[in-house]
Amino acid sequence: MIEHLPPEEQEWLARFFANPNELSWLSLVDGTAPTREADQVRQWLALLAGLHPGAPLVLPFVRGGTITGWYATTLGRHGGNELGEEINAWLGPTWLSRFERVPVDTKDPMAAVLLGRFGGTVYRFTGADEVAMKAISGRLSEFAEIIARRPQESQARVRPVGAIRSDFERALLAGDVYQAEAMIGEFKQTGRLNEENLRYLEVRLSAGLGLWPEIARDHWRIKTLADLALPPQILSDLIEALYRTYVDPAEATGDAEAVREAFAGNIFEPYPKLFTSRRGIRAPRVVKAFVLYEQFQRNPDRDIIDALLNLLPAGTNTSLFQALPSLGLNSSPGTTLNEADEAFDDGQFDRAFEFYLRLPPSRKTLSRLVSCVGIIGTSDARDRLLAVVDEVPPELLDGLAPAVRTKIVGLANEQVSEEAHSSDVSELEEVNPWMRWVEQLQAGKNLAEAERDVQSAPTNWDTTEIRKDLQSAKKFADALSGLDDDASAIARSAVPQIITSFFPDEREAPPAAKPIASLLLLLIAMDETLSRTDLDLLAQLTAILIEQGLSSDEYVSLVGDLEDVQKRIGSFAYLPWSLDVSETLAILPCPSDDARDARLRFFLQVLSQATGFSHRLTAVDLMPLEMLAKDYGVGGDAVATLKGVTDEKGPEAKSKPDLNGKTIGIYTLAESAGARAKIALEELFPGSKVVVNSDLVATAQLSNLAKTADIFVFAWKSSSHQAFYCVKDALDGDLPIYAPGKGTASILRAIFDHLS
C-alpha cells in the first residue's frame, strides 16, 4: 500500500521519516523497518489513501531504536480542536506526560513537514515511561481501527453529466468495459436520467465495445427504440449494428441482389421507423442503408439516391448501390404534391423535405417544410428552408399560422447567430463544422451549445478536408491548444469525439492528421489525474503517431511526454502498461540516433522505478523486462538486480503450476506481442504448448483453438469483432481470459493472475 501512494505524498513522507527521525522512509518501503513501527505507520497511511474525509493522521517519532513520541495532524485547516479533544479522550493524563499544540512558526522539522503538507493543526505528545508508551501505541492502533470503521458520509459530490459522459466515451474508446459500466452506475446515481436515457446508454455501451450482433439480434429493444425520437448517435448505432450483422456479409460477396435481400428481410421490413430521418448522419453504413431504403420505395428517387452516394468517402465502391434498371427511378421534375404528402404522412421526413422543396411554395408546403426541419435537426436543412423563405412573397408568410412564423423567425435568428460566430473564418471553415466549432470555442460564445453540438460530431461532422490537408489539421490543432478556461475544458471533454471522428478504427490515419494526434496525446497527458482508461488512450495515440511517421524532433518530443507520464504513474500496478509502451517503442520505426536515445531513456526510467517495488516482481514480470532489455541493448546486469530479489523469495518457483502437456491458446492481432508471449510462456512452463491465432474473421482454426485449449487468453483490445463472436460461440457460455492490454506484459499478466 505504501509504495502505491501518489508521488506527491511519498515526497513529504520521505522528509518526515528522515533525520532526526530514525524511522526512515526507505526502510518502510523496502520492508526492513521494525514490524511494530511499520504496522502502525501503515495503519494510519491506509486512512490517508482511503476514502476517510476528516480523518486525522498520527505518525511516530523514533530515537534510539524505540518510539519516543508522536505527531498528530488534521488533513486541513478545520477540526483542530476536535482532534485535540479526541486524543485526550483516548489517552488522557493517565498515559500522557506531554501533549502540546505546535505553533505554525515552529522549528521542529517533523511538525514543519506536516504543516507544510496539510496546513492544519499539529500536536505532539509522548508518555512518561515504557509502560505508558506501550499503552499509547495500543490505544492509537484502536483509535485508527475505529476511524477506519466509521460509516462514510453519503453526501458524495455529484459530477456534471457532461464529465461523466466524457469518461464513459473514453472508456468505450479504450475498450474498458468495467470503467464504462461504472460510469453508467454513476449516471444512474445522478437521478437525472429516465428509462429512455438508460436504454440509450446500454446501446452505446454495446456499440462502443463493438458488440454489434448483440444489438442487432435484440429485436424488441430495436422495435421499441424505433418509436422514439432517437439522438443521432443512438440511431447510428442501431442501423450500424443491423447493417454490420446482416448486410456486411452479403456486401462482401459482391452480389447486389444479395445485398438487397439481406437489407429487405432484416432491416427494411421489420424496422421501417428507423428511416424517419437520417438526422444528418454521415456514417458510411448508415448512408448505404438509406440508399437501399430509398430503392425499396414504390417510386425511388434518383436525385435522393445520388445525393446519398455522394456522401460516401472517396474511393468507396458504389456499384452495389446503384439502383437496378428495373426499379424505374423518378427524377425531380416529376415530383407531385401527392407524393410529398404521402411521404410526410408516412413519416418519411427526409424524403418529404426534398419533395416539398421542389414544389412551388404555399402555406401547406412551407408549414410542412418547417415541421421536417424540426425533425431532421441539421443546419443544412435549416439553411435550405430559409433560402426558400427569402424568395417567398410577404403576404404568403403573413398567411402562415403564428406558430409556424415563430419557428421560422427562430431558425433565422439561429442562422444569424451562427454566421456571426464564423464571420472571420476561411472558406474551408464555413463548410466544415469542426472548424466552425473550434472557432466558436475561441470566441468563447455559446459554449454550452458548443459542448452539446460536439456530441453528434462522430456521426454527423465530416473530417475529410482536415484529415487530408496538413495545414488545415495544424490550424485545427493550434486553435484547440490555445484555448483557455471553460473553452479548454470543453475541448478536453470532447477528446473521445475527436479521436472517434479523426481516427476511426476502420480507416488508416493519414500523415496529414499527425498534428491532431499529437495534440490529443498532450491533452490527455496534461490531465491532473490519469486513469487506466487515459493511459490506454495514450498508448493508442503513441502507436498512431509513430505509424504515421515522425521526424527525429517529433519522436523525441513524444517520448518526452511519455516520460512525464511515467514519472507520475510509475508503480507496480501500472507496470504492464509501462512495459507495453516500451514494447511499442521498441518494435515500431525509430527515425534517428537521438530518437533511439530517447526511447532508451524511457525504458531505463521504467527499470529504475521497478527497483522500488522489485520485491513484488515475479517471473511473469521479469520475462518481458528481459526481452525488452535485449531490444534496447541494455546489459543483463540491469535486470539481474531485479531478478536477484525475486530469486531470493524462493517459494514462487515451487508454487508455479505444472502445465506440462497443457495447451495455452492466445488470440491477438498484435502478432509481435503474441510471438513474444509464446516464447516467454514456453520458457516459464516447460512442456506446455502455446498456440497464437491472429485471424481477422471467424475461422475453424480459431474456433477449434478456443474449444480445445486448456487456457485461452483473448487480447480484446487487439481483436476483430468477428473473432470475438467466433470465440464466444466456441466457448458456449464460458469466458476466456481477457488480457487488459495489447502487449506481451498484459498477456502474461492475465494468464499469471488466472493461474494464481
N, C-alpha and C positions, 0 to 999 in steps of 0.2 A: 504493500500500500504506500509506504513512504516514498519509494522510488518513482511512483506514478503521480506524485503531486506535481502541479504545474511548475515550470522553471522559476517563475517569479516567487513562488512560495519556498522553493528549495533554496533560493538565493539568500533570503533573510534567515532561514533556519540554519544555514551554514555559518552565518555570522553570530547567531545566538549560541550554537553549540561549538564554540571556539574559545580559545584562551581569553579570560581566566577560567571559563567553564571547562573542566577536564573531561566532560562527556562530549566527544566530538561527533560532528555530523557524519563524517566518513565511517566511523565505527557503527553508527546506527544504520547506515545504508548497506554496508557490507556484512552486517550480522555479527560483528566481533564485540559489540558493546555488551556489558553485563546484562543478563536476562531481565532482572528485576527493573532496572532503569529503562531498558529498551521497551519492555512491555508497557510501562507507564506512559512513555512518550507516544508510542503507537496508539494507545487508547485515546489520548487527547487529540492527536492529529487525525484520527478517524472522524472525530466530530468536526474538525476543520474541513475535511474533504467531503463530508456527507451533507445531507440536507437538514441542518440544525441551526436555522437562523436564531441569533440571540444567544447561542451557547458561548460560554467563556472558554478560555484556553489557559491551562496550568502546565508549566514546564519546570523540570528540576534543574538545580544547580549543583554540580558535583565538585568536591575538592577532597584530595587525599583518598580517592577511591570510594567515597561514600557521599550520599546526598546530604548537603548541609543547608539547603533551603529551596524555596520555590518562588516562581514568579507567576502571577495570575493577571490576566487582562481581559477586558471586553473586546469584541471584534469591531467596535465602532465607538462613536462618541457618547452613546447612550447606555444606560444600565450600570454605571459605575457604582452608585450607592447600593443598588440591589445586589451586585456581585460581592461587595464587602459584607453585607448582611448575610448572604448565603454561606460564605466561607466561615464567618464567625459562628453561624448556626451549626455547621458541620464539625468544626474543630473547637472553637471557643477557648477560654482561658485554661481549660483542663489540659490542653496539649500545646497551645501556642505560647511561646515565650517572647515572640516578636511578630507584630503584624502592623504594617505601615503602608500608607499610600505614597507612591513615588512621585515627587514633583516633576513637572514637564521639562524643567531645565536640569534634570539630573545628570550627573557624570557617571552613573552606574552604566557600564556598557551593555549589560544584558537588558536592563529596563529601557535603555535608549533604542535598542533594536525593536522592541515591542511597540514603543511609542511611535517610532518611525514607520512601522508597517501598518498599525491599526489606528493610531491616533486616539486611542481610548484611554480608559483608566487602568493604571498598572499598580498592583500590590505586590509586596514581597513579604515573606513570612518564613518562620522556622520554629523548631521545637526546642525544649530545654535540654533534652538528653536523648540517648539512643532509643530508649523505650518510647518516648514521645515521637521521635522521628519515624519509627516503625509504625506507630499508630496513625500518624498523619498520612503516611503513604497508603495504608489500607483504607482510611476514610476517603482520601481523594480518589482512589480507584472506585469505591462505591458511588461517590458523587458523579464520576464520569459515566458509570453504568446507568444511573438514574436519568441523567440528561439524555443518554442515547435512547432510552425507552419512552421519553416524553412524546405524546402524540404530536404529530406535525400540524401546524396551523393550516387550515383549509382555504385560507384566503390567497390562493395562488393567483399570480398575475395572469390575466387573460391576454394573450398576444393578439395583435391585429390579425384579422383574417388574411390580409394580403401577405403578411410574413409567414403564416402557416402554409398558405398556398405555394409560396416560393420554395419553402423547404420540401413540400410534397413533390413539386415538379422536379426539384434537384434530385430527390431520392429516386424518382422514376428514371431520370436520365442515367443515374449511376446503377440502376438495376437493383436497388436496395429495397427489397420488399418489406423488410421489418421496419425500417425507418418510414417508409410510405404508409404502412398500416398504423404506425404510431402517430403520424400526422393526421390520419383520418380520425383516430381516437381524440386527438386534441381539437379537431374541428367540431366533433360532437360535444365536447365539453364547453365550447363557447355558447351553445344554446341558440346559435343564430342560423342554423341550417334546418330546413324542413325535409320531409321524406324524399321529395324530388331531388334536392341537392345531394342527399346521401347516395341516391341511386346513380347520379351523375359521377360521384367520386368513385363508386365501385367500377363503373365503366372505364373511367380514366385510369384507375389502377391497373386493370387487366390490359388495357391498350398500351399504357406506358411500359409494362413489362413484356409486351409482345405476345400476350396470351389471346391471340385473335380468335381461334376456334372456340374458346370458352365464351366469348361474347356472341359469336355468330350462331352458336347452337342453343343459346338460351332464348327460344322462340318467344315465350310470353313476356320476358323482360323487354325485348325489342318491340313487340306489339304494343305494350303499354307505353313505352317511351315515345313511340312514333306519334302518339296522340298529343304529345306536349310540344310547346314551342321551345325546341332544344337550343342550347347555346351552340355556336358553330363548332367548337372543339368536340363536343359530345356527338353531334350529328356526323362530323367527320369520322370519329372513332367507330361509330356503328356501321356506316357504309363501308369504311375501310376494312373492318373485320369481315363483313359479308363478302366483299369483293375478294379479299385475300383467300378466304376459306373456300369459296365456291367457283369464282371466275378465274383466278390466277392459274389453277391447273389447266383449265381449258385454253386460256390465252397462251400458255407455254407450248401447246400443240400446234399453234399457228392456224387453227381452223376457226374461221369467222362464225360459221353456223353453230359450232360447239360453244363458242363464247356466248352467243345469243341465247342458246338453250339453257346454259348454266345460269345466266342472268335472269331469264324469264321464270324458271322454276324455283329459284332460291331467293330472289330479291324482288323482282317486279311484281309478281303475283301476290306473295304474302305481305309485302311491306310497301305498298304504293305511297303511304302517307309520309315516308321518309323523303319523298321527292317534291314536297310542297314548295320548297325553295332551296337553292344551293347556298344561300346566305353569303355569297362571295367566296366560298371555299375554293382554293386552287390546288389542293392535294391531287396528284395525278389520278389515283384510283377513284376518287370521288368524281372528278371531271369525266372520266371514262364511263362511270356508272350513269351519269346524267346524259351522256351521249346515247348510251344504249336505251335509257328510259325514253328519250325523245323518239328514237327509232320505233318504239313499240306503240306510239300514238297512232290513232286512226289515220291522221294526216300529218306525218312527220314533216318538220320544217327544216329546209336545207340551211337557211341562214343561222338558225339556232345551233344546229349541229356544227357548222363551220366555225362559228364563234367559240364554241366549247373546245373544239380540236385545236384552235389557235392558242388556247391557254396551256396546253401540254408543253413540257420542257422541250427545248430544241433537241432534235435528234430522236425524238420518240417515233417509233414505227406506228403510224396511224392507219395502216392499210386494213387492219382487222376491224376498224371502227368506221370506215367509210360505209355509208348506207348502201344496202344492196339495191340493184336496179329495180327489183320487183316492189320496192316499198312505195314508189310513186310520190316522191318528195314534192312539197309545195315550197315556193319561194315567196318572199314578202309581198309582191304586188297582189297576190290572190287572197290576202287575209280579209276576212269579213268580221263584222261586229258580232255575229252569232258565234264564230269560232273564239273570239276573245271572251265573250260572256260565258261560253261553255267551259273554257279553261279556268276562268275565275270561279265559277260556281263549283267546279270540281276540285278547287283548292290547289291548282297548279299555277302559283303566283308568278314564278319566273316567266312561264310561257304567256300568261295573261298580260304581264307587263310589256313584253316585246310586241304582242299583238295590238294592244291599245296605243302604243307609241306610233304604230304605222297608220292609225286611223285619224281622220280629222278630229280636232279637239271638240269636245262637247261637255256639258255638265256631267254626264254619266262617265265618259272616258276619263275626265280629269279626277273625278271623285274616286274612281276605281284605281287609277294610277297612284293616287296618294295612299290608298289602302295597301297596294302592292309594295310601295316603298317602305311603309312601316313594317312589313313582314320581312322583306329582303334585307333591310338594315345596312346597306352599304352606301358609301359616299358617291360611288359611281352611279347607282340608281337614282339617288337624290339629285345629282347634277343633271342627269338626262331629263328628269322630270322638270326641273326648274328651267332648263333650256326651252322646253315646250311652253311652259307658263309664260316665259318672257315674250313669246310671239302671240299670245292669246289676247284678243280684244278685251279691254277693261270691263265692258258690260257683261262678258261671259264669266269673268271672275266674280263680278258682283252678284251674279245669279247663283253662285255655289252656296251650299249650306254653310252657316257660320263656323261649324266645327271643322269643315274641310278648309276654309280660308285660314283659320287659325293654324292648322297644321302646315299649310304652305308657307305662311309667314315664319313659323318656327324653323322650317327647313331652310328658308332663305337666310335667316339670321345665323343659323349654324354654318352655312356655307361662307358667309361673310367673315365670321369669326375664324374659320379655318384658313381662309385666304389671307387674313391679317397676320396670322402666325407664320405664314410661309411666303410673305411678300418679297423677301430678300433672297430666297433660295434659288438655286440654278434650275435649269430646265429638267435635269435628271431628278432633282429633289421634288419638283412639282408633281411628278408622276410616280415617285417611289414613296410608299407610306413609311418605310423605315427612316428615310432621310427626313421626312416631314415630322416624324415622331421625335427624332433626336434634336431637330431644330426647336420643337416645342419645349423640350426639356431645357435647352439652352436659354430660351426666352423666359423660362420659369412661369409660364402662364398655363392655367387649366391643368395643373399637374395631376389632379385626381382623374381627369379624363384621360390623360396620357397613360396613367397606371392601369386604367380599365381597358383602354384600347389595345394595349400590347398583349393582353391575354389571348386575343384571337389571332395574333401575328403568325404563329406557326401554320395555321390553316389558310389564312386569307391574304397575307402580305407576300409580295414577290421579292425574292432576294437576287434574282438572276443578274441584274445590271451591276449590283455591288459586288457579288461574289466573283465576277469575271473581270472586273476593272480594278486594278491595283490602286489607282488614285482615288476612286470612289470609296474603296474599302478603307484606305488610310484616312480619308476625310471623316468617314463614319466613326472609325476607332478614335481619332483625335478628338472629335466632338464629345464622345462618351467619356473619354478620360479627363476632360476639362470641366466636368460638371461639379457643382457644389451643393452641399446641404441636402435638401429634400429631393432635388432632381437626381443627385448622385445616388441616394438611397433607392429611388425608383429604378434607376439603371441597374443597380446591383441586384435588386429583387427580380429583375427581368432576365437575369443570366440564363435560366433554363429556356426561356422563349428564344433568346438569341442563339444559343447553342443548337436547339432543335431546328431552327429555321436556316441557319447558315451552314450547319454541319450535320445534315441528316444521315442516318445510318446507311442508306442505300446509294448515296452518291459520294463519289470521291471528292475530297476537299481540294479546290483549285489553289495553286500557289498564290493567286491574287488575294485570297481571303486571309492570308497569313497575318496581317495587322489586326484583324478582328480576333483571331485565335489568341494572339499574344495579349491583347487587352483583356480577354475573358480570363485567361490564366492569372493575370495581375489582379483583376477584380476579386477573384476568389481567394488568392493568396493573401490579399490585404485585409480580409475579414479578421475581426478581433479574435474570434474563436473559429476553429476548423473542426468540423465533424468528419466522421468517416466518409460520409457522402461527398463532402467537399474534397477530401483527399482523392477519392475515386475519380471525380471530375478533373482534378489537376493531373492525374495520371493519364486520363484520356486525352486531354489537351496537349500534354507533353508529347505523346505519340503522334498526334495530328500535326503538330508544328514540325517535328523532326522529319516526318514523312513528306511534308510539303517542301522541304529543302531550306536549310538555314545557312546564312553566311557565318563566318567564324565569330564575328562580334555578336550576332543574334544568338548563336548557340551558347556562347559564354554567358550572355545576359540571362538566357533561360535557365541555365544551371545555377546561376547566382540566385535567382528567385527560388529555385528548389532548395538550395542550401538554407535560405532564410526560413523556409517552411520546415525543413528538417530540424533546425535548431529549436523550433517551437514544439514539435511533436515527437522528437526522438525518444523512444521508450520501447520497452518490450512489447507492449500492447500493439504498437504500430510497426513493429519490425517487419512483418510480411509486406506491408506497403512500401517501406523503405527499400527492401530487397527487390520487390517487383519493379520499382522505378529504376533502381541501379541496373537491373537486367535490361530494361527498355533502353537505357542509355548505352549499355554495352553492346547490344545486338543491332541497333539501328545506326545508319551512317553518321560519321563524325567528320566535319569538314577540314580540321586543321590540327596542328600540334597544340595550339592554345586551347582548342576545344577539348582535345583529349586530356590535357592537364586539368581542365575544369571538371570534367566528369570524374576523373580520378580523385580530385579533392572531395567531391560529393561522396564517393564510396568510402574514402578514408574517414570522412566525418561520421558515416554510419558505423564503421568499425570502431571508431573512438567512443562513440556513445554506447555501443554494445558492451564495452568493458564495465560500464556502470551497472549492468544487470547480467553480467556473464554467469553468475551463479544460477540464473534461471534458464540458460540456454541448454537445449538438448541436441541430440544428433540431427534431428529434423531441421533445426535452425542452422546448425553448423555446416551441413552439407551444401546448401545454396551459397553460404558465405565462402566456402572453399572454391566452388565453381566460379563465383564472381571474382575472387582473388586471382584466379588464373586468367580470367578475361581481362582484368585490369593490369596484369603483370605485377601484382603485389606478392612479395615473398611469403613463403609459408609461415614464417615466424609471426606475422600479424594475426593469423587465425589460430596458430598453435597456442598462444597465450589463452585465448578464449576456450580452446578445446581442452587445455590442461585443467581448467576449472571444472569442466563437465566430466572429464575422466575421473577426477578425484571423487566425484559423487558416487560412483560405483554402482548403486542399485539399478540405474536406468538400463544398463545392458542386460542385467538379469531379468528385469521385468518386461523387456521388449517381447512382444508376442511372436510366436513361431508361425511364419506364413509360408513355410516350405510346402511346395506343391499347390499353393493358392494362386488364383488369378486376380490381378488388380487391373480393372478397366478404367481408362481415363478418356473423357471426351473434352476436347478443347480445339478451337480454331487457331489458337496461338501455337503453331506446330513446334516452334523452338522451345517454348515452355514445356510442352508435352514431352519432347525428346529429353530435356534435362531432367524432368521429373522421373522419367523411366530409368535413366542411368542412376539417379540417386536412390530410388526405391529398390532397385535390384541390388545395389550395394548395401543398403540398410537391412534388407530382408533376403538374404541368400536363399536360393531355391524357389523364389516366387517368380511368377511370370507376369510381366507388365505389358499391356496392350493399349496403344494410343490410337484413338479414332478422331478424325477431323473432317468427316463428311458434312457437306453443306445441306444435304437433303436426307430424307428418311431412306435408309438402305438396310438390306438384310444383314450386312455385317455389323452395323451399329446396333440393330435390334438384338441380334444374337449375343453381342458382347454384353449388353445391358442385362440380358437374361441369365447368362452363364457365369459372369464374373462374380467371384466371392466378395469383392469390394469394388464398387463402381462410383467414381467421382465425376461430377459434371461441373465444368467451369462455366457457369451460366452467364457470366459477364463476357464470355468469349464463345458464343454459341449461335446457332441459327434457330429460328422458330420451328422449322420442320424437324430438326434434330431433337429439340425439346419434346415435341409431341411423340416422336418415334420412341424416345426413351421412356416417356410417361406411359405409353401403351404397353411397351415391353415389360415394364416393372409391375404392371397390373395392380396399382394401388400402393405399392411400396415406394419409398422415396430414395433417390440416390444421395450420395454425399455431395453437398453443394460447396464448391470452393468459393471463398469470399472475394477473390481477385482473379486476375488473368495470368499472373506469373508463376514461376516454379515454386517460390516460397509459399504462396497461397494454396497451391495444390497439395504440397507436402503437409502443410499445417492442418488442412482439412482432414486428410487421412489420419494423421497422428492423433488429432483430437477425437476422431471417431474410434480409433483403437483404444484410446485411453478411457 
